[in-house]
């Protein structure tokens, strides 16, 4: 945990659990826009999920949209970065709120839906890699284009700067 995380943890612990008066909120305009993005995205994601389920792509709805979105994001990002993720590595992202068995059930659902495939690592046959499919890429385009549109609607613009910013 970085120093900023420790400070935030201490501040959270020292803050009494009382309702916040909207007039006393210290969120600035950028933070309010980011919050608006989250709300707009959750609304769109719920509609998108209903569409995917209704299309018959999935036999049953995913157990948790949050966990499913995280898994898709992690699998795709690691694949694009040229470092496909293993099932075991994926499970470490969820260890505080989901068991490895829960992650396995998500992966099973996603594989059944044709979104990801499991493939034995050719360099280490003990490792199972999780790879995106063309179906996931197609859905991913729509997913990401919508996130970008929502962000732009709230004033955010990508500048092309790929440096990692510390927050």
C-alpha positions in Angstrom: 0.0 0.0 0.0 1.4 3.4 -1.0 1.7 6.4 1.3 -1.4 8.0 -0.4 -3.4 4.8 0.2 -2.3 4.7 3.9 -3.3 8.4 4.4 -6.7 7.8 2.7 -7.2 4.7 4.9 -6.5 6.8 8.0 -8.8 9.6 6.9 -11.6 7.1 6.1 -11.2 5.5 9.6 -11.3 9.0 11.2 -14.5 10.1 9.4 -17.7 9.5 11.4 -20.5 7.6 9.5 -23.0 10.5 9.3 -25.0 11.5 6.2 -23.2 14.1 4.0 -25.1 17.3 3.2 -24.8 17.8 -0.6 -24.0 21.5 0.1 -21.0 20.4 2.1 -19.6 18.1 -0.5 -16.0 18.8 -1.5 -16.1 17.1 -4.8 -14.9 19.3 -7.6 -16.4 19.5 -11.1 -14.0 16.9 -12.5 -14.8 14.5 -9.7 -18.6 15.1 -10.2 -18.2 14.4 -13.9 -16.3 11.2 -13.1 -19.2 10.2 -10.8 -21.6 11.0 -13.6 -19.7 8.8 -16.0 -19.9 5.9 -13.5 -23.7 6.3 -13.2 -24.3 6.7 -16.9 -22.1 3.6 -17.5 -23.9 1.5 -15.0 -27.2 2.4 -16.6 -25.9 1.6 -20.1 -24.3 -1.7 -18.8 -27.6 -2.9 -17.3 -29.3 -2.3 -20.7 -26.4 -4.0 -22.5 -26.5 -7.0 -20.3 -30.2 -7.4 -20.9 -29.6 -7.2 -24.7 -26.8 -9.9 -24.5 -29.0 -12.2 -22.4 -32.0 -11.7 -24.7 -29.9 -12.4 -27.8 -29.3 -15.9 -26.6 -25.5 -15.5 -26.6 -25.6 -16.6 -22.9 -27.4 -19.6 -21.5 -27.9 -17.6 -18.3 -27.0 -14.2 -17.0 -23.5 -13.7 -15.5 -23.5 -14.1 -11.8 -22.1 -10.6 -11.1 -21.8 -7.8 -13.7 -19.0 -6.2 -11.8 -16.9 -9.4 -11.7 -17.7 -10.3 -15.3 -16.7 -6.8 -16.5 -13.5 -7.0 -14.4 -12.6 -10.5 -15.9 -13.3 -9.3 -19.5 -11.2 -6.2 -18.9 -8.2 -8.0 -17.3 -8.2 -10.9 -19.9 -8.4 -8.4 -22.8 -5.8 -6.0 -21.4 -3.3 -8.7 -20.6 -3.8 -10.3 -24.1 -3.3 -6.9 -25.8 -0.1 -6.3 -23.7 1.2 -9.6 -25.0 1.1 -11.3 -21.6 -2.0 -13.6 -21.5 -3.2 -14.1 -18.0 -3.6 -17.5 -16.3 -6.7 -18.5 -14.4 -4.7 -18.6 -11.2 -3.3 -15.0 -11.8 -6.9 -13.8 -12.6 -8.2 -15.2 -9.3 -5.7 -13.1 -7.3 -7.5 -9.9 -8.5 -10.6 -11.1 -6.7 -9.1 -12.7 -3.6 -10.6 -10.3 -1.1 -14.2 -10.6 -2.3 -14.6 -13.8 -4.4 -13.2 -17.3 -4.1 -11.1 -19.0 -6.8 -14.2 -21.3 -7.3 -16.4 -18.2 -8.0 -13.9 -16.9 -10.6 -13.9 -20.4 -12.1 -17.7 -20.4 -12.5 -17.5 -17.0 -14.2 -14.8 -18.3 -16.6 -16.9 -21.4 -17.3 -19.9 -19.1 -18.1 -17.8 -16.9 -20.3 -16.3 -19.9 -22.1 -19.8 -21.4 -22.6 -20.9 -18.0 -24.1 -18.0 -18.0 -26.5 -16.3 -14.9 -25.0 -13.0 -16.5 -23.9 -11.2 -19.7 -24.4 -8.8 -21.7 -22.2 -5.6 -22.7 -23.8 -2.7 -24.6 -22.4 0.5 -22.5 -22.2 2.9 -24.0 -24.8 5.8 -23.0 -22.6 4.5 -24.5 -19.4 1.8 -27.1 -19.9 0.7 -26.8 -16.2 -0.6 -23.2 -16.9 -4.0 -22.5 -18.5 -4.1 -19.2 -20.3 -7.4 -17.3 -20.7 -7.7 -15.7 -24.2 -10.3 -13.4 -25.7 -12.3 -14.6 -28.7 -13.5 -12.7 -31.8 -16.9 -12.5 -30.2 -15.5 -10.8 -27.1 -13.6 -8.4 -29.3 -16.8 -7.5 -31.2 -18.7 -6.9 -27.9 -15.6 -5.1 -26.5 -15.7 -2.6 -29.3 -19.3 -1.6 -28.5 -18.5 -1.6 -24.8 -15.4 0.6 -25.1 -17.0 3.0 -27.7 -19.9 3.5 -25.4 -17.6 4.2 -22.4 -15.7 6.7 -24.5 -18.9 8.4 -25.6 -20.1 8.6 -22.1 -16.8 10.1 -21.0 -16.9 12.7 -23.8 -20.5 13.6 -22.8 -19.1 14.4 -19.4 -16.3 16.5 -20.7 -13.4 14.1 -20.7 -11.1 14.1 -23.8 -8.3 11.7 -24.5 -5.1 13.6 -25.3 -3.1 10.8 -26.7 -0.8 11.0 -23.7 0.1 7.4 -22.8 2.2 8.3 -19.7 1.1 6.8 -16.5 -0.1 9.6 -14.2 0.2 9.2 -10.4 -3.1 10.2 -8.7 
